[in-house]
Amino acid sequence: MNWRNLTTGVTGTTALGLVERDRSGPTGPGDRCRYAPATVVTGGGMIAAVADVGAGPPADGYQILVHPGFGTFAVP
C-alpha cells in the first residue's frame, strides 16, 4: 500500500502480510487470500491510498491476481 497525505504532502509505503491459513479443516474461498491489517502514521488530513499489487513476490512464491485499488479518506 502506498499512501499520501494530500494536506501535508507526507508519503509512505507499507506491506500487508498474509494471514496464515488454518489447514485443520476445509478451506473456503475467502481463506485463500487474507491479509493482516497494518497500521501507519499518516497525520491528520485527506489521505489517498493506492494498492500496489505485486510490488514484491511473496515469501512462499505463490501469488494470485488481485485488482489494484484506490481510495481517499479523511483522518482527524
C-alpha positions in Angstrom: 0.0 0.0 0.0 1.3 3.4 -1.0 -0.3 6.4 0.7 0.0 10.2 0.6 -1.4 12.8 3.0 -2.8 15.3 0.5 -2.9 18.0 3.2 0.7 17.8 4.4 2.4 16.1 1.5 3.8 13.3 3.7 4.0 9.9 1.9 4.7 6.3 2.9 4.5 2.7 1.9 3.6 -0.4 3.9 3.3 -4.1 3.0 0.4 -6.2 4.1 1.4 -9.7 5.4 -0.6 -12.8 4.6 -2.6 -14.4 7.3 -1.6 -18.0 7.9 -4.3 -20.4 6.8 -5.8 -22.8 9.2 -5.2 -26.1 7.4 -7.0 -28.3 10.0 -10.3 -28.0 8.2 -11.8 -27.2 4.8 -10.6 -24.0 3.1 -13.3 -21.6 2.0 -12.8 -19.2 -1.0 -12.3 -16.2 1.4 -9.5 -18.1 3.2 -7.1 -18.2 0.2 -6.2 -14.5 0.1 -6.4 -12.9 3.5 -4.1 -10.1 4.6 -3.2 -8.9 8.1 -4.0 -5.3 8.8 -1.2 -2.8 9.0 -1.1 0.5 10.9 0.7 3.6 9.6 1.1 7.1 11.0 -0.2 9.4 8.3 -1.0 12.5 10.3 -4.3 14.4 10.0 -5.8 15.5 6.7 -7.1 13.9 3.5 -5.3 10.6 2.7 -5.1 8.9 -0.7 -4.1 5.3 -0.7 -3.2 3.0 -3.6 -2.9 -0.8 -3.5 0.3 -1.6 -5.5 -0.4 -5.3 -6.1 2.6 -7.4 -7.0 5.3 -5.0 -6.0 7.3 -7.8 -4.4 7.0 -11.6 -4.6 5.6 -13.3 -1.5 7.9 -15.4 0.6 6.2 -18.6 -0.4 6.4 -17.8 -4.1 2.6 -18.1 -4.6 0.8 -15.1 -5.9 -2.7 -14.5 -7.2 -4.1 -11.8 -9.4 -5.7 -9.1 -7.5 -7.1 -5.9 -8.9 -5.4 -2.8 -7.6 -7.4 -0.3 -5.7 -7.5 3.4 -4.9 -9.3 5.3 -2.1 -9.4 8.6 -0.3 -10.4 9.2 3.3 -10.2 11.9 6.0 -8.1 11.4 9.1 -8.8 13.7 12.1 
